[in-house]
Amino acid sequence: MMKISVIIPVYNTARTLPRCLDSIICQTYSDWECIVVDDGSTDDSPEIIKKYSIKDKRIKFICQSNSGVSAARNRGIKDSSGEYITFIDSDDYVESDYFKQAVDLLTVHNAEMLLAGYTEDYCINGKITSHDSILPNWIASNDGVAILDRLSCVQLLFDTSVSYWGNIVKWFRRDIVNSINLEFDEQLKYNEDRAFSVSYLATESEKAVNIVMNRHNYHYVMRASSAMRQGFNENHIVELESFKRFCEIERAYFRSRRLNMAIRHAGLTRKFYLTWLAMNMERYDDKIAAAMERIEKDMLSIRDFMPPYTLHSRPLMKRWLQHHKHKFMRFFGRQR
C-alpha cells in the first residue's frame, strides 16, 4: 500500500475537531499518517489532539505558537513522510471512502496531482443546507473523474463559473513539493491555497497527468468565523495583489492567452466583490479606494499583466470591465 500524509492545521476548533479526526480514523484505506499542527489554540483543541494521538499512533501531534494557517501547513509538510500529501481543515470532515478513492486514482494514472470535489455545508437557522461542487462544461468527465494536463488544471483553479476550485482540497506528490522547496506563502491570509497549487503546477512537465475527482466526499463546512467569512480587512488588498504574481507565473511557465484572461477575470471579479463588501461594512476609506483603483489599473496594464501574445485581448477585457462596473454599481445601489 502507498503511504499518504494528511495535514490538519488547528486553531480553536475544539467543537468540530473530534468529527474531523473521527472521519479520518474511520477511513477504509489504512496506510496513512495524520499530522495535526496546533497553531497556538487557547481552547481545548490541544487536549483533544493529544487524546486522539494516544488512541491512534498514526496521528502525530505538533504544537507551535500562533503563526497562521500557512505556517501550520508548512510545519506539517516538513514532518510528513508519505508519497502524497493532502490537507484537511479542522472544521471539515470526509466520507469513509475518501482516501481510498483518491489513492486508487492516483495509483492507476500515476498522477502528479488530484483535485477533489466537495460538498459545501451551510447551517442556516439550525438546518444544514448542502451544495455540491460542479465542473465547468468545458471539462468532460466520466463518473465525476477527468484527466487534465497542467494548463487545463491551472485554468480550472481560476474558473469560478459554477464552483470554486482554488481551495486546498487537493493531493500533491511530496517529492515534487520538497524538490522545489514549495511552501505556503505566510504573508497571504487569503488565496494562499490557490497560490500553492499554481506554483506546484508551474513546475510540472508537459506530460504530467492531473486528476479531477468530483465525487463530493469532502465536506467543506462553511462557518461564520472562518477567514473567508469575517468581512473585509486590509489582508484582502494583499490577496488581490497576488493576482499579479499569478500572471507572472503564467508568463514564465504557461504562455497562454486563455489562462491570462482567466486570471485577470477572476481577479477583477474578486475586486468587485471586495469593493462591495468594504462599502457595505463602511470600511471603504480613501486608502482602500486608492488601492482598489491601483489594482484595477494594474490588472489592465500591458507591462505587468498582458504579455505580447495577449495584446489583442485587451479591448475585450476593457469591455468586460466597463460592463461589469455598470452592473456592480446598480447592484450596490440596490443594497444600500
N, C-alpha and C positions, 0 to 999 in steps of 0.2 A: 504493500500500500504506500501511497505517496503522502508524506507528512505535510501538513499545512499549518500556517501560523495565523491566528486570529488576534487582532489587536483592538483592545477596547479602552479608549480614554474615558476617565470618570471624573466628574466634578459635581458633588452634591446631588446625586441621583439615587439616594437610598430607597426612595419609594418605588422606582422602576427597575433598579439593578437586579434584584432577585429574578424577576421574569426574564430579563436578558440572559443571565447566566444559566438559568434552568433550561432555556431553549437551546443553549449550546451543549450542555451536558446530555440532553435528550437526542442529540443527532444520531442518525443511523450510521453515519460514517464516523469511525472512531480514532483514526490516526491524526490527531490534531493537538496543538498546544494553544492555550489561550493566555495571552499576555495582557493583564489588566493593570493599567497605569493610573493610579490615583493622583490627580493634579491638585493636591492640597485641599481636599474636601474638608468642610467644617461640620458635616452631618455624620451619620452613621455609616457612610459608604466604606471607609477603611475596614471597619469591623465586619461588614458583610463580605467584603472581598477575602479577608483573612479566613473567615469561616468556610467559604467555598474552596479556597486553596487547600485547606486541610481535608475537606471532603473529597476533592478530586485533584490528584497530583499533577494533572495536565494543566491546571490553572496556576499561572505564575503571578505573584502579587508584587508590584513595584510602586513605591511611594516617591513623590517629588514635590517640591514647593510649587505653589501655583504659578504656572508659566504659560498656560493656554493650551488649547486642544492640539495645535500643530506640534508644540514641544512634546506633548504626551505621546502623540503618534510617532514622532521621531525617536523617542526613547524606546518605544515598543519595537520599532524596526531594528534598532541596534541589538536588542536582546532576542530577536527571532532566529529560528533555525530551520523553518520549513522551506519546501521547494517553492511554494506560493505563499504570499501574504495577502490577507484581506482585512477589512476594517468593519466593525460594527459599533454604532453609537450606543451608549449605556442605557438610553431610554427606548431603544428599539429592540426588536426580537425577531427570530427567524423560525420558519417551519422546520420540522424534524428532518426533512429530506434536502434541505438547502445545500449543505456541504456535499452530499453525495452527488446531486445533480450537477453541481459546478465542477467537481473533480472529474466526473465521468466525461464531461465535455472537454475540459482542459486536456485530459489524457488522450482521448480519441483524436483530437485535432492538433495535439502538441502546440497549444495556443500560447501566445505571449501574454494575452490579457483577456479577461472576461468582464463584461458589463452586465450586471444583474438587474432584472426588473424588480419592481417593488410595489407595495400597496401603501398608500398614504392613509393613515388612520387619524381621523379628527374626532374629538369629543365635543359635541355641541349639545348643551343643555342635558348633560348626563347620558346622551346617546352617541354611540360610535357610528360615524359615517366613513366609509372607505372609498377610495378612488384608486383604480389600478393604473399602472404606467402603460402607455401606448407607444408603439413605434411609429415614426412618421411614414407616410405612404411611399416614400422613395426607397424604403428598405423592405426587401422581400424576405419573409421568414417562413419557416416550416415548424409547426408546433412551438412557436414562440422563439425559435432559435435561428440566428442569422450569422453568416461568416462575413467579416468586413476586413478590407485592407486598412492600412494605417490612416490614409487620408479620409476615407469614409468614416472611420471610427472617431477621429478628432472632429470631423464635421458634425457628427451626432452630438458631441458634447455641447455644441453651441446651437443646436436645433431645439427651440422651445415651442414649436408649433402645436404640439399636442401634450408633451410631457417634458419634464426637466431631467436630462441625462448627465448633468455635470456633477452630480453628487458622488460620494465616496463609496457607493455600493459596487465595488469592483475588486478584481483579483489580479495581482501582479506577480511576475517572476522575481523572486528575491535576489537571484544572482544578477539580474539586469539592474535592479534598484541599487544594489551595492556597487556594481561595476562603474556606474556613473555618479556615485555618491549623491543619489537623489534624496532630498528631504522636503518636508512641507515648509513653506515659507512662513516663518513665525511672525513676520510683520503683517501678514494678511489675516484679518479676522473673519472675512467672508471671501468666498471664491478660492480658498486655499486648496480644496479638493480638486476642483477643475484644473488649477494651475499644476498640481502634482501630476495629474493624468496627461495633460498636454505635453509636459516635459518628458514624461515616460515614452509617449508615442513618438516624440520627435527623434528619439534615438533608435527606434525600431528599424529593421531592414525593410526594403521594399516588398520582400516576400513574406513578411510576418503575418501570422494568422491571428485575428482577434474575434472573439465570440460575443454575441449578444444573447443573453438567456432571459427572455421576457416572460417569466413564469410566476411572478408575484409571490415568492415565498420569503421575501424580506419585508418586514413590517416597519415602515418609516413613520414613527409616531410624531405627529405634529403637536407640540405643546407651546403654550403661551410664553414660557420662559426661555425658549430656545433662542440661539443667537440670531437666527433668521427672522424672528418674530418680535424682537424687542423694540422695533421702531427705528427711526433714523438717528444716526450719530456720525461723527466725523470719520469713523473707520470705513464708512461706505464710500467716501471720496477715494481712499486708498484702493478699495475694491474696483472702482471704475477706472482708476489709473492703471490697474493690472491689465486691462484690455490692450493697452499699448504694447505691453510685454508679449501678449499673445500674438499680436501682429508681427512683432519682431521674430518670434519663433516661426510663424507661418512663412515669413520671407526667407529665413535661413534654411528651413528644413522641408517645406512643402511646396512653395511657389504655386499656389492655387488661387485663381481668381474667385472661385466659388467659396472656398474656405475664408478668404479675406473678407468677402461680403458677409458671410455668416457671422464672423467675429464682430464686425462693425454693427451689423443689425442687432446682435444680442447686446452689445454694449450700449447702443443708443436706446434700445427698448428698456434696459435696466436703468439708464439715466433718466428717462421719462418717469418711470415708476418711482424712483427715489426722490425726484423733484417734487412729485405729487405728495409723497409721504412726508417730506420735510415741510412742505407748505401746510399740509393737514395738521401736523403736530406743532405748527408755529415755530419751526426751527430754521426757516429759510431766511437767514440774515444776509447781509451784503457779502460776507466772506464766503458763504456757501454758494450764493448766486454767482460770484466771480469764478469760483472753482468749477461749477457746472458749465458756465459759458466757455471756459478754457477747455474743459474735457470735450464738449461738443465740437469745438473748433478743431481740436486735435484729431477727433475721430473722422473728420472730413479732410484732413490735411494730406497733401501728396507726400511730403517728406517722411512723416512718421508712420502713416497708416496705409498709404497706397503706393506700392512699388510700380514700376513701369508697366508690368503686364496687367495691371488693373485700372489703368487710367481711364479707359473707355467706360468703366462702371461708375465713375464719379458723378456724372449727371443723374444716373439712376438713384444713387444714394441721396443726393440732394433733393430730388423729387420726393423720395420716400420720407425724408426728414421733414420737409415742409408739410406734407400731407398729415403725418402723424403729430406734428406740432399743433396743427389746427384741431385734430381730433382730441388731443390731450387737453388743450385749453377749454374746449367745450365740455369735456368730462369733468375737469377740475371746477369749472364754473357751476356745474350741477351739484358737485359735492359740497361746495361752500354754502 
